[in-house]
Amino acid sequence: MNSAARLPGRIGPNALLITAAAVPLTGWAVHAVSLYKQIAAKEKDPLTGLLRRDAYTARARRLLARHGDNLAVVMVDADHFKQINDTLGHAAGDAVLAAFGARLTAWAGPRAAVGRLGGDEFAVVLELASDRRAQRLEQLVRMLHTPVVLDDGRTVDVAASVGAASPDVLGTRDLTALQRAADAALYDGKHSGRAVLATAEKATVPSINGRRAGRPGTAVWGRAA
């Protein structure tokens, strides 16, 4: 009798128990991977790979609680996005949104909260010390104004409006208040090609969804329009 024929006879009781135990564990591992993928799919926007609103909000609040004043809340709107969809088609619009998502992720780094809030609106919460804010926001503006090359070789000129707020300037770590101030700052500089940082006065500006342009109390950085 060859060794292959004798092999089953060499499996002892302990080996059988281990083999039997491995079956449910393997099944659970497969189930766990599947469950993780389902959770990730619910947390992330399928087009950009960014966090959806609820997942972004939860992560952003954890960052604010942990790091406090060394953070910035950044709001981003794509400029003239409807025109891109209307003239080049929705596939081109999707490509632009995906490119913005990739650029925001690269700019913010892996420890940040980067979310797509809906449509062409994005938000980022990241560690950003006060002495680096101007430089980093200028960098973001440049990245978001870099043309997007489509799969068919066409090039799309793109732009975005950027507003930011920080706890040390506004005197609050409340995410809603910071986003409202950053959004108001964004609309102060809408279509200007500049990043706008909310100053302390912006915390008291009344707003509807944070969208009240033309108010005082902002500092402006970035490229000229």
C-alpha positions in Angstrom: 0.0 0.0 0.0 1.5 3.4 -0.9 1.8 6.3 1.4 -1.1 8.2 -0.1 -3.4 5.3 0.8 -2.1 5.1 4.4 -2.5 8.9 5.0 -6.1 8.9 6.2 -5.3 6.2 8.8 -2.7 8.5 10.4 -5.3 11.3 11.3 -5.8 11.0 15.0 -8.7 12.3 17.2 -7.0 15.6 17.9 -6.4 16.3 14.3 -10.0 15.5 13.5 -11.2 18.0 16.2 -9.0 20.7 14.8 -10.2 20.0 11.3 -13.8 20.1 12.4 -13.3 23.3 14.3 -11.8 25.0 11.3 -15.0 24.7 9.3 -17.2 27.1 11.3 -14.2 29.4 11.8 -13.7 29.6 8.0 -17.4 30.2 7.5 -17.3 33.0 10.1 -14.3 34.6 8.5 -16.0 34.7 5.1 -19.1 36.2 6.7 -17.0 38.8 8.6 -15.3 39.8 5.3 -18.6 40.1 3.6 -20.0 42.1 6.5 -17.0 44.4 6.5 -17.5 45.1 2.8 -21.2 45.9 3.3 -20.4 48.3 6.1 -17.6 49.9 4.0 -20.0 50.2 1.1 -22.6 52.0 3.3 -19.9 54.4 4.7 -18.2 55.3 1.5 -19.5 57.1 -1.6 -19.1 54.7 -4.5 -18.1 57.3 -7.1 -15.3 59.2 -5.1 -14.4 56.7 -2.4 -14.9 59.4 0.2 -16.9 59.0 3.4 -20.7 59.5 3.2 -22.1 62.3 5.3 -22.9 60.2 8.5 -19.5 58.4 8.5 -17.7 61.7 7.8 -19.5 63.4 10.6 -18.7 60.7 13.1 -15.0 60.7 12.2 -14.8 64.5 12.1 -16.3 64.8 15.6 -13.8 62.3 16.9 -10.9 64.3 15.4 -12.2 67.5 16.9 -12.5 66.0 20.3 -9.0 64.5 20.2 -6.9 67.3 18.5 -8.9 70.4 19.2 -7.2 73.7 18.1 -4.7 72.2 15.7 -7.5 71.3 13.3 -9.1 73.0 10.3 -12.6 72.3 8.9 -12.6 72.9 5.1 -15.6 73.1 2.8 -15.2 72.7 -1.0 -17.7 73.3 -3.8 -16.9 72.6 -7.5 -17.4 75.7 -9.6 -19.5 75.6 -12.7 -20.2 71.9 -12.3 -23.6 72.0 -13.9 -22.0 73.5 -17.0 -19.6 70.5 -17.2 -22.5 68.1 -17.0 -24.6 70.0 -19.6 -21.8 70.5 -22.1 -19.7 67.4 -21.7 -22.1 64.9 -20.3 -22.6 63.2 -16.9 -19.7 60.8 -17.5 -17.4 63.8 -17.6 -19.0 65.2 -14.5 -18.5 61.9 -12.7 -14.9 61.9 -13.7 -14.4 65.4 -12.3 -16.0 64.5 -9.0 -13.8 61.3 -8.8 -10.7 63.5 -9.5 -11.7 65.9 -6.8 -12.2 63.1 -4.4 -8.7 61.7 -5.2 -7.1 65.1 -4.8 -8.8 65.9 -1.5 -7.7 62.5 -0.2 -4.1 63.1 -1.3 -4.0 66.6 0.1 -5.6 65.7 3.5 -3.7 62.5 4.2 -4.8 59.2 5.8 -5.7 60.5 9.2 -8.2 63.1 8.0 -12.0 62.9 7.7 -12.8 63.5 4.0 -16.4 63.4 3.0 -18.7 64.0 0.0 -21.7 65.7 1.5 -23.7 65.5 -1.7 -23.6 66.6 -5.3 -20.4 68.6 -5.8 -20.0 69.5 -2.1 -17.1 68.1 -0.1 -15.8 68.6 3.5 -12.5 67.9 5.2 -11.4 67.9 8.8 -7.6 67.5 9.3 -4.8 68.5 11.6 -3.5 71.8 10.4 -1.4 74.1 12.6 -2.0 77.8 12.3 1.4 78.6 10.9 0.8 76.2 7.9 -2.8 77.1 7.0 -2.1 79.7 4.4 0.5 77.5 2.6 -1.7 74.4 2.7 -4.9 76.1 1.6 -3.0 77.7 -1.3 -1.8 74.2 -2.2 -5.3 72.8 -2.2 -6.6 75.6 -4.4 -3.8 74.8 -7.0 -4.7 71.1 -6.9 -8.4 71.7 -7.4 -7.7 74.1 -10.4 -5.6 71.5 -12.2 -7.4 70.3 -15.4 -8.9 66.8 -15.4 -8.0 64.5 -18.3 -10.9 62.2 -19.3 -10.5 58.6 -20.5 -11.1 59.7 -24.1 -8.3 62.2 -23.9 -10.4 65.4 -23.6 -9.2 67.9 -21.0 -11.7 69.6 -18.7 -10.8 72.9 -17.0 -12.0 72.8 -13.4 -12.1 75.1 -10.4 -13.5 75.0 -6.9 -14.4 77.4 -4.1 -12.8 76.7 -0.7 -13.7 78.0 2.8 -12.1 77.0 6.1 -12.6 77.5 9.8 -10.6 76.5 12.8 -11.4 76.0 16.5 -8.7 78.3 17.7 -10.0 81.2 15.7 -13.7 80.7 16.2 -13.5 79.6 19.8 -15.5 76.4 19.3 -15.0 72.7 18.6 -18.6 72.2 17.5 -18.6 70.6 14.0 -21.8 72.2 12.9 -20.7 75.7 13.9 -17.3 75.3 12.2 -18.9 73.9 9.0 -21.4 76.8 8.9 -18.6 79.3 9.3 -16.4 77.6 6.7 -19.3 77.4 4.3 -20.1 81.1 4.8 -16.4 81.9 4.1 -16.5 79.7 1.0 -19.4 81.8 -0.4 -17.6 85.0 0.4 -14.9 83.9 -2.0 -17.2 82.0 -4.5 -15.6 81.8 -8.0 -12.7 84.0 -6.9 -10.1 81.2 -7.2 -9.1 81.9 -3.6 -9.3 80.0 -0.3 -11.1 81.9 2.4 -10.5 81.4 6.2 -13.3 82.5 8.5 -12.2 84.9 11.2 -13.8 85.2 14.6 -16.6 87.4 13.4 -17.8 84.7 11.1 -19.0 82.6 14.1 -21.8 85.2 14.7 -22.9 85.7 11.1 -26.5 84.5 10.8 -26.9 82.1 7.9 -29.3 79.7 6.2 -27.3 76.5 5.6 -24.2 78.6 6.0 -24.7 80.2 2.6 -24.6 83.9 3.1 -22.0 85.6 0.9 -20.6 89.1 1.0 -20.1 89.3 4.8 -17.1 90.8 6.6 -14.7 88.8 8.7 -12.7 86.6 6.4 -9.1 86.2 5.4 -8.4 85.3 1.8 -5.6 83.2 0.4 -4.8 81.6 -2.9 -4.5 82.3 -6.6 -6.0 85.2 -8.4 -9.3 84.6 -10.3 
